[in-house]
Amino acid sequence: MYELLVRIETLLLPLSTAILLGVGLPMLVVGLVFWLGGSRYSTVIVGLLGAAVGSVAGLLVSQWLGWHLWLCMLVGAAVLATASVMLRNALILVLAVLVIAAVSGAGYLAVLLDRMAPAEAEQTAMETRAGFTMPVQSFTDMDRTTRLNYVNEISKKETFRERLRAVLDNTWQAVEPHAWKVGLSILGGGLVAIFLVWVVKKALIALAYSVVGTATIFLGVQTALLGVGMAVVSTIGPRPWVLPGTFLGMTGLGWVWQLLLSRRKAARHEHEHHHEHEEHGE
């Protein structure tokens, strides 16, 4: 996990304080909502997700057919938000399965990056603008200045978009020999999630929300702290269990908290329903 997060840190370092805080703080708030209240506010979350997807779809339709931009985006947002709320239960289950599958693949990817040996990394190379090959290197073995210089060398232009593309390409080059293993991890995670849907549906949904919330909190905190000049990932260093342990601990805490909330909510509804029956003499 450290190698993955330090790559993200290196990519974000050149950005301005305003951008880092403007992105990091909202991510932190959204992460907290998902982490502790995802199951409780699932209808609102699914509706907003549908509205976001609908807006993008409306944008594409307006560009394709030449229709009014804002009208298409508003209609798309309204239609997909309504459909998402109406199909909330099925959509939540599908998203939960996708989240668990993606986390399974991302977890294996993080392990691969952490175990990436320098000798193995040097065998994989990518082309740079000068036409020579630049060996893929582990960011863990470099200090902050060396990381920034390395990203500048593998980027074609000094823009965030090109730097992002270069880091993604570099990461892919490092894990490409093991891509089939990542694919199997995603497939295995998806199959396990599908099985759990039939066994513990509410627990799976709460787990998916907690995982997404924890990941968003991690990225939000990392981005916001970079905005105030604190490179927290570099400060922690490549300690084997600090970051994964914190991630798993937060995920477990959020999962248990949401299960307790859902159980209290169910108990309250059952009590109210029983009280109504008593008032009607049933």
Phi, psi and omega per residue, in radians:
M1 nan -0.564 -3.105
Y2 -1.089 -0.779 -3.114
E3 -1.055 -0.713 3.138
L4 -1.148 -0.792 -3.119
L5 -1.216 -0.595 3.139
V6 -1.259 -0.492 3.022
R7 -1.171 -0.733 3.081
I8 -1.097 -0.745 3.130
E9 -1.045 -0.786 -3.137
T10 -1.101 -0.645 3.126
L11 -1.181 -0.621 -3.057
L12 -1.518 -0.343 -3.031
L13 -0.913 -0.753 -3.091
P14 -1.262 -0.182 -3.095
L15 -1.235 2.732 -3.098
S16 -1.298 2.813 3.136
T17 -1.050 -0.731 -3.115
A18 -1.065 -0.750 -3.138
I19 -1.170 -0.781 -3.103
L20 -1.105 -0.778 3.105
L21 -1.236 -0.654 3.139
G22 -1.135 -0.470 3.101
V23 -1.642 -0.750 -3.031
G24 -1.177 -0.791 -3.090
L25 -1.137 -0.811 3.054
P26 -1.061 -0.657 3.093
M27 -1.083 -0.679 3.128
L28 -1.105 -0.773 3.132
V29 -1.113 -0.821 3.120
V30 -1.072 -0.715 3.121
G31 -1.076 -0.720 3.121
L32 -1.102 -0.681 3.114
V33 -1.119 -0.811 3.118
F34 -1.126 -0.701 -3.027
W35 -1.164 -0.786 -3.041
L36 -1.882 -0.293 -3.065
G37 -2.360 0.311 -3.094
G38 -1.019 -0.824 -3.126
S39 -1.137 -0.649 -3.089
R40 -1.217 -0.681 -3.092
Y41 -1.850 0.541 -3.048
S42 -1.085 -0.646 3.141
T43 -1.088 -0.801 3.127
V44 -1.122 -0.753 -3.112
I45 -1.108 -0.807 3.130
V46 -1.125 -0.694 3.107
G47 -1.100 -0.759 3.109
L48 -1.153 -0.671 3.094
L49 -1.105 -0.765 3.085
G50 -1.086 -0.687 3.117
A51 -1.125 -0.697 3.132
A52 -1.131 -0.806 3.124
V53 -1.128 -0.692 3.115
G54 -1.111 -0.651 3.101
S55 -1.107 -0.767 3.109
V56 -1.115 -0.732 3.114
A57 -1.096 -0.720 3.101
G58 -1.110 -0.661 3.080
L59 -1.057 -0.784 3.138
L60 -1.150 -0.706 3.133
V61 -1.127 -0.716 3.140
S62 -1.119 -0.663 3.102
Q63 -1.212 -0.597 -3.086
W64 -1.331 -0.772 -3.063
L65 -1.756 -0.120 3.128
G66 1.326 0.386 3.134
W67 -1.461 3.032 -3.108
H68 -1.092 2.236 -3.013
L69 -1.078 -1.002 -3.032
W70 -1.168 -0.610 3.116
L71 -1.105 -0.776 3.129
C72 -1.115 -0.698 -3.141
M73 -1.173 -0.723 3.135
L74 -1.162 -0.755 3.128
V75 -1.122 -0.794 3.127
G76 -1.062 -0.742 3.130
A77 -1.120 -0.764 -3.122
A78 -1.146 -0.762 -3.100
V79 -1.145 -0.868 -3.087
L80 -1.270 -0.538 3.066
A81 -1.136 -0.763 3.109
T82 -1.106 -0.796 3.133
A83 -1.104 -0.672 -3.130
S84 -1.135 -0.726 3.129
V85 -1.175 -0.707 -3.136
M86 -1.151 -0.615 -3.135
L87 -1.801 0.511 -2.988
R88 -0.961 -0.870 -3.046
N89 -1.073 -0.828 -3.141
A90 -1.155 -0.721 -3.104
L91 -1.158 -0.681 3.131
I92 -1.104 -0.725 3.128
L93 -1.118 -0.742 3.112
V94 -1.087 -0.792 3.139
L95 -1.122 -0.650 3.122
A96 -1.106 -0.742 3.105
V97 -1.102 -0.761 3.131
L98 -1.108 -0.691 -3.140
V99 -1.122 -0.818 -3.128
I100 -1.110 -0.704 3.105
A101 -1.108 -0.775 -3.137
A102 -1.141 -0.697 3.126
V103 -1.137 -0.674 3.092
S104 -1.042 -0.814 3.111
G105 -1.163 -0.732 -3.134
A106 -1.157 -0.638 3.111
G107 -1.115 -0.760 3.118
Y108 -1.172 -0.643 3.093
L109 -1.078 -0.740 3.132
A110 -1.107 -0.696 3.111
V111 -1.126 -0.728 3.118
L112 -1.051 -0.778 -3.118
L113 -1.145 -0.687 3.135
D114 -1.149 -0.539 -3.104
R115 -1.636 0.075 -3.096
M116 -1.106 1.973 -3.118
A117 -1.401 2.488 3.110
P118 -0.982 -0.691 -3.123
A119 -1.107 -0.695 3.129
E120 -1.251 -0.676 -3.114
A121 -1.134 -0.597 -3.102
E122 -1.220 -0.305 3.125
Q123 -1.346 -0.356 -3.127
T124 -1.761 2.297 -3.089
A125 -2.365 2.772 3.082
M126 -2.339 2.726 -3.080
E127 -1.418 2.517 3.053
T128 -1.992 3.056 -3.056
R129 -1.131 -0.407 -3.141
A130 -1.397 -0.163 3.071
G131 1.668 -0.093 3.112
F132 -1.743 3.062 -3.094
T133 -1.724 2.464 3.124
M134 -2.024 1.996 -3.096
P135 -1.099 2.466 3.059
V136 -1.214 2.252 -3.070
Q137 -2.134 2.692 3.070
S138 -1.375 2.181 3.124
F139 -1.176 -0.401 -3.140
T140 -1.097 -0.546 -3.083
D141 -1.495 0.041 -3.093
M142 -2.020 2.636 3.005
D143 -1.434 3.106 -3.021
R144 -1.084 -0.766 -3.130
T145 -1.117 -0.741 3.126
T146 -1.118 -0.668 3.095
R147 -1.071 -0.828 -3.126
L148 -1.085 -0.749 3.109
N149 -1.105 -0.684 3.140
Y150 -1.121 -0.770 3.115
V151 -1.123 -0.683 3.092
N152 -1.106 -0.615 -3.125
E153 -1.237 -0.624 -3.103
I154 -1.560 -0.093 3.101
S155 -1.588 2.504 3.102
K156 -1.364 -0.614 -3.141
K157 -2.362 2.766 -3.109
E158 -1.580 0.848 3.048
T159 -1.968 2.744 -3.109
F160 -1.081 -0.674 -3.123
R161 -1.070 -0.788 -3.133
E162 -1.220 -0.622 3.106
R163 -1.159 -0.720 3.100
L164 -1.075 -0.795 3.125
R165 -1.076 -0.712 -3.128
A166 -1.144 -0.745 3.139
V167 -1.161 -0.712 3.104
L168 -1.109 -0.779 3.108
D169 -1.088 -0.730 -3.133
N170 -1.113 -0.728 3.118
T171 -1.147 -0.701 3.122
W172 -1.120 -0.704 3.111
Q173 -1.067 -0.590 -3.113
A174 -1.268 -0.597 -3.053
V175 -1.830 -0.061 -3.068
E176 -0.961 -0.726 3.128
P177 -1.067 -0.335 -3.111
H178 -1.945 0.325 -3.055
A179 -1.046 -0.649 -3.115
W180 -1.155 -0.540 3.096
K181 -1.220 -0.677 3.078
V182 -1.102 -0.745 3.102
G183 -1.050 -0.737 3.098
L184 -1.126 -0.623 3.110
S185 -1.131 -0.752 3.110
I186 -1.102 -0.795 3.132
L187 -1.093 -0.775 3.126
G188 -1.089 -0.751 3.103
G189 -1.093 -0.691 3.111
G190 -1.131 -0.733 3.140
L191 -1.139 -0.739 3.099
V192 -1.089 -0.726 3.138
A193 -1.120 -0.715 3.119
I194 -1.086 -0.706 3.096
F195 -1.114 -0.739 -3.110
L196 -1.176 -0.453 3.097
V197 -0.987 -0.694 -3.093
W198 -1.400 -0.276 -3.064
V199 -1.792 -0.950 -3.072
V200 -2.351 1.293 -3.044
K201 -1.064 -0.869 -3.097
K202 -1.127 -0.666 3.139
A203 -1.153 -0.671 3.121
L204 -1.147 -0.749 3.135
I205 -1.103 -0.776 3.117
A206 -1.092 -0.688 3.114
L207 -1.112 -0.758 3.137
A208 -1.076 -0.768 3.107
Y209 -1.099 -0.722 -3.124
S210 -1.145 -0.703 3.120
V211 -1.108 -0.842 3.135
V212 -1.092 -0.732 3.127
G213 -1.102 -0.766 3.136
T214 -1.108 -0.782 3.128
A215 -1.080 -0.727 3.132
T216 -1.162 -0.676 3.082
I217 -1.100 -0.774 3.112
F218 -0.964 -0.898 -3.097
L219 -1.191 -0.662 3.124
G220 -1.131 -0.783 3.116
V221 -1.128 -0.774 3.140
Q222 -1.049 -0.781 -3.124
T223 -1.177 -0.788 -3.118
A224 -1.133 -0.721 3.125
L225 -1.165 -0.593 3.029
L226 -1.084 -0.578 3.127
G227 -1.132 -0.446 3.105
V228 -1.820 0.269 3.023
G229 1.516 0.295 -3.136
M230 -1.933 1.902 3.070
A231 -1.530 1.444 -2.951
V232 -1.161 -0.595 -3.118
V233 -1.163 -0.779 3.095
S234 -1.116 -0.621 3.132
T235 -1.145 -0.734 3.116
I236 -1.135 -0.743 3.135
G237 1.397 3.040 -3.066
P238 -1.380 1.024 3.082
R239 -1.443 2.268 -2.913
P240 -0.940 -0.759 -2.952
W241 -2.013 0.027 -3.085
V242 -1.146 -0.988 -3.105
L243 -1.229 -0.886 3.103
P244 -1.063 -0.680 3.128
G245 -1.119 -0.735 3.100
T246 -1.115 -0.737 -3.141
F247 -1.086 -0.842 -3.130
L248 -1.136 -0.699 3.129
G249 -1.113 -0.787 3.114
M250 -1.139 -0.701 3.118
T251 -1.075 -0.794 3.122
G252 -1.101 -0.726 3.141
L253 -1.109 -0.817 3.120
G254 -1.108 -0.645 3.130
W255 -1.108 -0.873 -3.133
V256 -1.100 -0.733 -3.138
W257 -1.054 -0.769 -3.138
Q258 -1.196 -0.632 3.083
L259 -1.128 -0.711 3.111
L260 -1.138 -0.715 3.114
L261 -1.102 -0.768 -3.131
S262 -1.148 -0.603 3.124
R263 -1.212 -0.705 3.091
R264 -1.124 -0.703 -3.141
K265 -1.119 -0.748 3.127
A266 -1.127 -0.713 3.127
A267 -1.127 -0.694 3.130
R268 -1.140 -0.742 3.113
H269 -1.115 -0.696 3.135
E270 -1.128 -0.695 3.117
H271 -1.133 -0.779 3.123
E272 -1.108 -0.723 3.139
H273 -1.118 -0.718 3.114
H274 -1.148 -0.669 3.127
H275 -1.133 -0.687 3.118
E276 -1.123 -0.689 3.125
H277 -1.131 -0.659 3.133
E278 -1.164 -0.658 -3.135
E279 -1.170 -0.566 3.140
H280 -1.551 0.044 3.111
G281 1.233 0.470 -3.115
E282 -1.653 nan nan
